Amino acid sequence: MTVLIAGGGIAGLTLGLSLHQVGVPFRILEAVQDLRPLGVGINLQPHATRELMDLGLEDALDRIGLRTEEVAYYSQHGQLIWNEWRGEKAGYRWPQFSLNRGGLQMALYSALRHRCGDVVQTGATVTGFEQDIGGITANLSDRKTGRDLGSVQGDVLIACDGINSSLRALLYPDEGAAQWGGTMMWRGITRAPRFGTGRTVAMCGRKDAKFVCYPIGDDGEGSILNWIADLAMPDDYVWRQQDWNRAGAPDDFIDTFSNWQFDWLDIPHVIRTAEQIYEYPMVDRDPLDQWTFGRLTLMGDAAHAMYPIGSNGASQAILDARHLARCLADIGTVPDALQAYEDARRDAVNKVVLANRGDGPDKILDIVADRAPNGFSDIDVVMPRVERQAFADGYKAVAGMDIAALNASPPIIGGN
């Protein structure tokens, strides 16, 4: 029995570690020749952290990130709208982590190599497949040259090849490019003074002009701050291709944030002093009503690419991996296992995709901006506490993050 995994990102590597944990053989096929850290900051929610801790990765997470303590929403005037504890401070049995995406990918890769040896074939893009009653064949090529690399055989093939998945494109040839919602993101990392608890995630502004920031490290003198600036663009704006390495320029967006100098953070200074800035369109894909096609199924962004709102993209991919590993261990490397995984995950995560399109918990910013465009003296008059609490609780329920329910739930695979 062999599971073929197309993609060595967070989803594929977590699946590999999970399959090793349950004793199912696998092989990862990764398109790039040399795996290296890409991307900037992400958050892992407690339901995903729980799973990585079950894989013995707690120490690694502490080395590459911080245990998040608080989330806070501010108006474009820097006024506090809502804040609440996160992770263990909120009562979860597991922490939330703020960390570098590339650091997480490399930690997963290092753990996989240490435990399993050379199970990742790099420089191998899965370009097609054939399947029959006995198994599935993945056709490979070199991404740079297009050279035919032959094929490999397995029992099932898992598409973990991201938002621009070539395997999803084969299954849904008329789908086209990822959907852009009209917002561009500029992302960067800056050394800055601590704010909040020193481990606070802050969201400021409104949907069409929003600034998100949180520390992913601390150098002893201040925070290593990850930040994202979102701007709604004109209807005739032509966005460039998705590329985590595309450099961005402060002058393209800083004017909108030029007056966002608050007593707790000087946002223009944070932007101007960034080590590097990247630009990226905010894109997602429509939810699908089918992931599994015989011996092939989709996972992670290939199945449910979502807007980076609510800090759930990587977390949901990790949950996918754990559920799929459990189904393969319990049922076997057969199509029935893939369908059982889809039944457990598809409808639930599709709701998260749609919730994020509606701005998820960040919708609270838009409501306050509409009701009090010039600021407020008493947030309870603008938006009562019970209404603010409802937004926070509602998203937690959709994303599987209800504190009491998660704490009481059994582990996906076991061990914690």
Secondary structure as UniProt FT lines:
FT   STRAND          3..6
FT   HELIX           10..22
FT   STRAND          26..29
FT   STRAND          41..44
FT   HELIX           46..54
FT   TURN            55..56
FT   HELIX           58..64
FT   STRAND          65..68
FT   STRAND          70..74
FT   TURN            76..77
FT   STRAND          80..85
FT   HELIX           87..90
FT   STRAND          96..100
FT   HELIX           101..116
FT   STRAND          120..121
FT   STRAND          125..132
FT   TURN            133..134
FT   STRAND          135..141
FT   TURN            143..145
FT   STRAND          148..154
FT   STRAND          156..159
FT   TURN            163..164
FT   HELIX           166..171
FT   TURN            173..174
FT   STRAND          179..192
FT   TURN            196..197
FT   STRAND          200..206
FT   TURN            207..208
FT   STRAND          209..218
FT   STRAND          223..232
FT   TURN            235..236
FT   TURN            244..245
FT   HELIX           250..252
FT   HELIX           254..257
FT   TURN            258..259
FT   HELIX           267..272
FT   STRAND          277..284
FT   TURN            294..295
FT   STRAND          296..298
FT   HELIX           301..304
FT   HELIX           313..331
FT   HELIX           335..357
FT   TURN            358..359
FT   HELIX           360..362
FT   HELIX           363..371
FT   TURN            373..374
FT   HELIX           379..382
FT   HELIX           385..399
FT   HELIX           403..408
//
